[in-house]
């Protein structure tokens, strides 16, 4: 783990009043002195048809005798 992330996590734990977790975190987490963070992260974008709920098929809405709606 890089130094910046380590310090940020310790800071968040301190803000939340968790010295027990800070001690455990420091005990089990190792800082990588040779780590060089990437300059930017490439994000993949979904295509127009990928991940769309409309392509999952058709459904109908039914109302029962008590007025409750259900999908079928």
N, CA, C and O atoms as a printed pandas DataFrame, in Angstrom:
     atom_number atom_name residue_name chain_id  residue_number  x_coord  y_coord  z_coord
0              1         N          UNK        A               1    0.856   -1.169    0.000
1              2        CA          UNK        A               1    0.000    0.000    0.000
2              3         C          UNK        A               1    0.902    1.231    0.000
3              4         O          UNK        A               1    1.956    1.246    0.636
4              5         N          UNK        A               2    0.470    2.259   -0.721
5              6        CA          UNK        A               2    1.276    3.478   -0.766
6              7         C          UNK        A               2    1.042    4.328    0.491
7              8         O          UNK        A               2    0.036    4.177    1.184
8              9         N          UNK        A               3    1.979    5.207    0.759
9             10        CA          UNK        A               3    1.976    6.020    1.977
10            11         C          UNK        A               3    0.734    6.913    2.063
11            12         O          UNK        A               3    0.156    7.058    3.140
12            13         N          UNK        A               4    0.322    7.507    0.953
13            14        CA          UNK        A               4   -0.831    8.410    0.953
14            15         C          UNK        A               4   -2.115    7.682    1.351
15            16         O          UNK        A               4   -2.880    8.172    2.182
16            17         N          UNK        A               5   -2.346    6.516    0.759
17            18        CA          UNK        A               5   -3.541    5.736    1.091
18            19         C          UNK        A               5   -3.502    5.289    2.546
19            20         O          UNK        A               5   -4.521    5.325    3.237
20            21         N          UNK        A               6   -2.342    4.872    3.010
21            22        CA          UNK        A               6   -2.182    4.440    4.390
22            23         C          UNK        A               6   -2.559    5.565    5.352
23            24         O          UNK        A               6   -3.326    5.354    6.292
24            25         N          UNK        A               7   -2.023    6.745    5.117
25            26        CA          UNK        A               7   -2.315    7.885    5.989
26            27         C          UNK        A               7   -3.783    8.297    5.923
27            28         O          UNK        A               7   -4.357    8.707    6.933
28            29         N          UNK        A               8   -4.393    8.194    4.750
29            30        CA          UNK        A               8   -5.803    8.554    4.609
30            31         C          UNK        A               8   -6.693    7.595    5.399
31            32         O          UNK        A               8   -7.644    8.027    6.050
32            33         N          UNK        A               9   -6.391    6.312    5.345
33            34        CA          UNK        A               9   -7.179    5.331    6.093
34            35         C          UNK        A               9   -7.017    5.544    7.588
35            36         O          UNK        A               9   -7.996    5.489    8.333
36            37         N          UNK        A              10   -5.786    5.787    8.036
37            38        CA          UNK        A              10   -5.552    6.049    9.460
38            39         C          UNK        A              10   -6.302    7.300    9.893
39            40         O          UNK        A              10   -6.861    7.332   10.989
40            41         N          UNK        A              11   -6.323    8.330    9.053
41            42        CA          UNK        A              11   -7.029    9.562    9.361
42            43         C          UNK        A              11   -8.536    9.326    9.498
43            44         O          UNK        A              11   -9.169    9.850   10.415
44            45         N          UNK        A              12   -9.098    8.548    8.596
45            46        CA          UNK        A              12  -10.536    8.251    8.645
46            47         C          UNK        A              12  -10.871    7.458    9.914
47            48         O          UNK        A              12  -11.881    7.721   10.566
48            49         N          UNK        A              13  -10.033    6.504   10.251
49            50        CA          UNK        A              13  -10.263    5.733   11.474
50            51         C          UNK        A              13  -10.156    6.624   12.708
51            52         O          UNK        A              13  -10.914    6.455   13.664
52            53         N          UNK        A              14   -9.215    7.574   12.693
53            54        CA          UNK        A              14   -9.058    8.488   13.824
54            55         C          UNK        A              14  -10.264    9.411   13.952
55            56         O          UNK        A              14  -10.714    9.687   15.064
56            57         N          UNK        A              15  -10.792    9.890   12.828
57            58        CA          UNK        A              15  -11.969   10.765   12.858
58            59         C          UNK        A              15  -13.181   10.043   13.441
59            60         O          UNK        A              15  -14.057   10.663   14.045
60            61         N          UNK        A              16  -13.220    8.721   13.253
61            62        CA          UNK        A              16  -14.336    7.931   13.748
62            63         C          UNK        A              16  -14.062    7.334   15.128
63            64         O          UNK        A              16  -14.833    6.511   15.622
64            65         N          UNK        A              17  -12.965    7.755   15.739
65            66        CA          UNK        A              17  -12.673    7.329   17.102
66            67         C          UNK        A              17  -12.405    5.844   17.242
67            68         O          UNK        A              17  -12.931    5.207   18.155
68            69         N          UNK        A              18  -11.589    5.275   16.349
69            70        CA          UNK        A              18  -11.318    3.845   16.382
70            71         C          UNK        A              18   -9.824    3.560   16.544
71            72         O          UNK        A              18   -9.199    3.043   15.618
72            73         N          UNK        A              19   -9.236    3.887   17.702
73            74        CA          UNK        A              19   -7.811    3.600   17.911
74            75         C          UNK        A              19   -7.504    2.109   17.876
75            76         O          UNK        A              19   -6.384    1.720   17.545
76            77         N          UNK        A              20   -8.485    1.262   18.212
77            78        CA          UNK        A              20   -8.273   -0.181   18.148
78            79         C          UNK        A              20   -8.043   -0.641   16.713
79            80         O          UNK        A              20   -7.179   -1.479   16.455
80            81         N          UNK        A              21   -8.822   -0.089   15.778
81            82        CA          UNK        A              21   -8.648   -0.456   14.374
82            83         C          UNK        A              21   -7.385    0.152   13.782
83            84         O          UNK        A              21   -6.773   -0.433   12.889
84            85         N          UNK        A              22   -6.991    1.322   14.276
85            86        CA          UNK        A              22   -5.748    1.943   13.801
86            87         C          UNK        A              22   -4.560    1.058   14.161
87            88         O          UNK        A              22   -3.677    0.830   13.334
88            89         N          UNK        A              23   -4.540    0.562   15.395
89            90        CA          UNK        A              23   -3.435   -0.298   15.825
90            91         C          UNK        A              23   -3.404   -1.594   15.018
91            92         O          UNK        A              23   -2.335   -2.050   14.611
92            93         N          UNK        A              24   -4.565   -2.182   14.788
93            94        CA          UNK        A              24   -4.628   -3.416   14.014
94            95         C          UNK        A              24   -4.237   -3.171   12.564
95            96         O          UNK        A              24   -3.531   -3.979   11.962
96            97         N          UNK        A              25   -4.697   -2.053   12.004
97            98        CA          UNK        A              25   -4.355   -1.701   10.628
98            99         C          UNK        A              25   -2.849   -1.517   10.474
99           100         O          UNK        A              25   -2.251   -2.013    9.519
100          101         N          UNK        A              26   -2.241   -0.805   11.417
101          102        CA          UNK        A              26   -0.789   -0.583   11.354
102          103         C          UNK        A              26   -0.019   -1.890   11.519
103          104         O          UNK        A              26    1.055   -2.061   10.941
104          105         N          UNK        A              27   -0.566   -2.803   12.303
105          106        CA          UNK        A              27    0.117   -4.072   12.550
106          107         C          UNK        A              27    0.121   -4.974   11.317
107          108         O          UNK        A              27    1.113   -5.646   11.035
108          109         N          UNK        A              28   -1.008   -4.983   10.576
109          110        CA          UNK        A              28   -1.155   -5.932    9.472
110          111         C          UNK        A              28   -0.959   -5.331    8.087
111          112         O          UNK        A              28   -1.005   -6.063    7.099
112          113         N          UNK        A              29   -0.744   -4.042    7.983
113          114        CA          UNK        A              29   -0.602   -3.403    6.677
114          115         C          UNK        A              29    0.834   -2.977    6.451
115          116         O          UNK        A              29    1.467   -2.374    7.317
116          117         N          UNK        A              30    1.333   -3.302    5.276
117          118        CA          UNK        A              30    2.707   -2.989    4.925
118          119         C          UNK        A              30    2.713   -1.881    3.874
119          120         O          UNK        A              30    1.957   -1.938    2.904
120          121         N          UNK        A              31    3.559   -0.885    4.063
121          122        CA          UNK        A              31    3.693    0.208    3.099
122          123         C          UNK        A              31    4.739   -0.183    2.070
123          124         O          UNK        A              31    5.851   -0.582    2.416
124          125         N          UNK        A              32    4.372   -0.063    0.805
125          126        CA          UNK        A              32    5.290   -0.364   -0.295
126          127         C          UNK        A              32    6.029    0.914   -0.678
127          128         O          UNK        A              32    5.454    1.818   -1.284
128          129         N          UNK        A              33    7.277    0.977   -0.326
129          130        CA          UNK        A              33    8.083    2.171   -0.584
130          131         C          UNK        A              33    8.372    2.361   -2.075
131          132         O          UNK        A              33    8.667    3.477   -2.502
132          133         N          UNK        A              34    8.294    1.297   -2.867
133          134        CA          UNK        A              34    8.616    1.372   -4.293
134          135         C          UNK        A              34    7.403    1.636   -5.176
135          136         O          UNK        A              34    7.538    1.743   -6.395
136          137         N          UNK        A              35    6.221    1.741   -4.576
137          138        CA          UNK        A              35    4.998    1.924   -5.350
138          139         C          UNK        A              35    4.968    3.302   -6.009
139          140         O          UNK        A              35    5.218    4.324   -5.369
140          141         N          UNK        A              36    4.657    3.302   -7.290
141          142        CA          UNK        A              36    4.482    4.546   -8.040
142          143         C          UNK        A              36    3.058    4.524   -8.589
143          144         O          UNK        A              36    2.750    3.705   -9.455
144          145         N          UNK        A              37    2.175    5.416   -8.099
145          146        CA          UNK        A              37    0.785    5.401   -8.569
146          147         C          UNK        A              37    0.690    5.780  -10.041
147          148         O          UNK        A              37    1.497    6.571  -10.530
148          149         N          UNK        A              38   -0.295    5.220  -10.756
149          150        CA          UNK        A              38   -0.461    5.563  -12.169
150          151         C          UNK        A              38   -0.885    7.017  -12.313
151          152         O          UNK        A              38   -1.538    7.576  -11.432
152          153         N          UNK        A              39   -0.507    7.620  -13.433
153          154        CA          UNK        A              39   -0.840    9.019  -13.670
154          155         C          UNK        A              39   -2.334    9.191  -13.928
155          156         O          UNK        A              39   -2.915   10.204  -13.538
156          157         N          UNK        A              40   -2.957    8.220  -14.578
157          158        CA          UNK        A              40   -4.393    8.257  -14.809
158          159         C          UNK        A              40   -4.888    6.835  -14.986
159          160         O          UNK        A              40   -4.131    5.927  -15.330
160          161         N          UNK        A              41   -6.182    6.664  -14.741
161          162        CA          UNK        A              41   -6.797    5.344  -14.891
162          163         C          UNK        A              41   -7.687    5.364  -16.120
163          164         O          UNK        A              41   -8.497    6.275  -16.286
164          165         N          UNK        A              42   -7.543    4.372  -16.976
165          166        CA          UNK        A              42   -8.383    4.265  -18.159
166          167         C          UNK        A              42   -9.704    3.621  -17.763
167          168         O          UNK        A              42   -9.720    2.533  -17.187
168          169         N          UNK        A              43  -10.792    4.280  -18.065
169          170        CA          UNK        A              43  -12.116    3.750  -17.754
170          171         C          UNK        A              43  -12.772    3.254  -19.032
171          172         O          UNK        A              43  -12.810    3.952  -20.045
172          173         N          UNK        A              44  -13.283    2.040  -18.961
173          174        CA          UNK        A              44  -13.976    1.490  -20.111
174          175         C          UNK        A              44  -15.439    1.911  -20.065
175          176         O          UNK        A              44  -16.087    1.845  -19.020
176          177         N          UNK        A              45  -15.939    2.336  -21.196
177          178        CA          UNK        A              45  -17.330    2.772  -21.267
178          179         C          UNK        A              45  -18.173    1.653  -21.856
179          180         O          UNK        A              45  -17.719    0.916  -22.731
180          181         N          UNK        A              46  -19.388    1.534  -21.376
181          182        CA          UNK        A              46  -20.303    0.538  -21.903
182          183         C          UNK        A              46  -20.876    1.020  -23.228
183          184         O          UNK        A              46  -21.053    2.216  -23.456
184          185         N          UNK        A              47  -21.154    0.066  -24.079
185          186        CA          UNK        A              47  -21.791    0.432  -25.343
186          187         C          UNK        A              47  -23.252    0.775  -25.069
187          188         O          UNK        A              47  -23.741    0.581  -23.956
188          189         N          UNK        A              48  -23.951    1.286  -26.091
189          190        CA          UNK        A              48  -25.343    1.705  -25.926
190          191         C          UNK        A              48  -26.262    0.549  -25.567
191          192         O          UNK        A              48  -27.241    0.734  -24.844
192          193         N          UNK        A              49  -25.954   -0.648  -26.067
193          194        CA          UNK        A              49  -26.841   -1.777  -25.803
194          195         C          UNK        A              49  -26.368   -2.646  -24.645
195          196         O          UNK        A              49  -27.087   -3.558  -24.235
196          197         N          UNK        A              50  -25.204   -2.395  -24.120
197          198        CA          UNK        A              50  -24.671   -3.219  -23.044
198          199         C          UNK        A              50  -25.128   -2.705  -21.680
199          200         O          UNK        A              50  -25.006   -1.516  -21.389
200          201         N          UNK        A              51  -25.647   -3.592  -20.856
201          202        CA          UNK        A              51  -26.061   -3.215  -19.515
202          203         C          UNK        A              51  -27.408   -2.529  -19.449
203          204         O          UNK        A              51  -27.751   -1.954  -18.416
204          205         N          UNK        A              52  -28.160   -2.572  -20.491
205          206        CA          UNK        A              52  -29.447   -1.892  -20.518
206          207         C          UNK        A              52  -30.546   -2.811  -19.995
207          208         O          UNK        A              52  -30.654   -3.961  -20.420
208          209         N          UNK        A              53  -31.347   -2.309  -19.087
209          210        CA          UNK        A              53  -32.438   -3.097  -18.526
210          211         C          UNK        A              53  -33.567   -3.282  -19.535
211          212         O          UNK        A              53  -34.349   -4.225  -19.419
212          213         N          UNK        A              54  -33.659   -2.408  -20.508
213          214        CA          UNK        A              54  -34.750   -2.524  -21.484
214          215         C          UNK        A              54  -34.572   -3.734  -22.386
215          216         O          UNK        A              54  -35.552   -4.204  -22.963
216          217         N          UNK        A              55  -33.368   -4.254  -22.530
217          218        CA          UNK        A              55  -33.148   -5.392  -23.406
218          219         C          UNK        A              55  -33.372   -6.728  -22.691
219          220         O          UNK        A              55  -33.160   -7.781  -23.292
220          221         N          UNK        A              56  -33.786   -6.710  -21.453
221          222        CA          UNK        A              56  -33.962   -7.934  -20.685
222          223         C          UNK        A              56  -35.244   -8.681  -21.038
223          224         O          UNK        A              56  -35.416   -9.831  -20.634
224          225         N          UNK        A              57  -36.102   -8.077  -21.750
225          226        CA          UNK        A              57  -37.340   -8.745  -22.120
226          227         C          UNK        A              57  -38.539   -7.907  -21.724
227          228         O          UNK        A              57  -38.400   -6.799  -21.204
228          229         N          UNK        A              58  -39.711   -8.450  -21.976
229          230        CA          UNK        A              58  -40.913   -7.694  -21.657
230          231         C          UNK        A              58  -41.516   -8.191  -20.350
231          232         O          UNK        A              58  -41.239   -9.310  -19.917
232          233         N          UNK        A              59  -42.318   -7.377  -19.742
233          234        CA          UNK        A              59  -43.005   -7.734  -18.516
234          235         C          UNK        A              59  -44.366   -7.053  -18.512
235          236         O          UNK        A              59  -44.606   -6.092  -19.243
236          237         N          UNK        A              60  -45.240   -7.573  -17.677
237          238        CA          UNK        A              60  -46.562   -6.979  -17.539
238          239         C          UNK        A              60  -46.813   -6.669  -16.072
239          240         O          UNK        A              60  -46.260   -7.312  -15.179
240          241         N          UNK        A              61  -47.650   -5.679  -15.845
241          242        CA          UNK        A              61  -48.022   -5.290  -14.488
242          243         C          UNK        A              61  -49.456   -5.733  -14.255
243          244         O          UNK        A              61  -50.358   -5.410  -15.028
244          245         N          UNK        A              62  -49.649   -6.479  -13.176
245          246        CA          UNK        A              62  -50.993   -6.963  -12.855
246          247         C          UNK        A              62  -51.419   -6.400  -11.506
247          248         O          UNK        A              62  -50.596   -6.236  -10.605
248          249         N          UNK        A              63  -52.696   -6.107  -11.374
249          250        CA          UNK        A              63  -53.251   -5.605  -10.121
250          251         C          UNK        A              63  -54.174   -6.673   -9.542
251          252         O          UNK        A              63  -55.069   -7.170  -10.226
252          253         N          UNK        A              64  -53.945   -7.022   -8.267
253          254        CA          UNK        A              64  -54.809   -8.026   -7.654
254          255         C          UNK        A              64  -56.081   -7.390   -7.094
255          256         O          UNK        A              64  -56.289   -6.184   -7.219
256          257         N          UNK        A              65  -56.932   -8.221   -6.471
257          258        CA          UNK        A              65  -58.223   -7.720   -5.978
258          259         C          UNK        A              65  -58.085   -6.704   -4.862
259          260         O          UNK        A              65  -59.024   -5.950   -4.608
260          261         N          UNK        A              66  -56.916   -6.657   -4.170
261          262        CA          UNK        A              66  -56.702   -5.684   -3.093
262          263         C          UNK        A              66  -56.060   -4.394   -3.596
263          264         O          UNK        A              66  -55.855   -3.467   -2.813
264          265         N          UNK        A              67  -55.742   -4.318   -4.884
265          266        CA          UNK        A              67  -55.147   -3.119   -5.448
266          267         C          UNK        A              67  -53.624   -3.124   -5.472
267          268         O          UNK        A              67  -53.004   -2.121   -5.827
268          269         N          UNK        A              68  -53.011   -4.260   -5.092
269          270        CA          UNK        A              68  -51.555   -4.342   -5.121
270          271         C          UNK        A              68  -51.084   -4.669   -6.526
271          272         O          UNK        A              68  -51.706   -5.457   -7.238
272          273         N          UNK        A              69  -49.957   -4.042   -6.921
273          274        CA          UNK        A              69  -49.401   -4.287   -8.246
274          275         C          UNK        A              69  -48.290   -5.320   -8.154
275          276         O          UNK        A              69  -47.582   -5.397   -7.150
276          277         N          UNK        A              70  -48.142   -6.118   -9.215
277          278        CA          UNK        A              70  -47.058   -7.095   -9.278
278          279         C          UNK        A              70  -46.588   -7.206  -10.713
279          280         O          UNK        A              70  -47.347   -6.971  -11.652
280          281         N          UNK        A              71  -45.323   -7.567  -10.868
281          282        CA          UNK        A              71  -44.739   -7.772  -12.189
282          283         C          UNK        A              71  -44.843   -9.238  -12.532
283          284         O          UNK        A              71  -44.706  -10.102  -11.666
284          285         N          UNK        A              72  -45.083   -9.513  -13.789
285          286        CA          UNK        A              72  -45.111  -10.910  -14.245
286          287         C          UNK        A              72  -44.520  -11.004  -15.629
287          288         O          UNK        A              72  -44.450  -12.093  -16.198
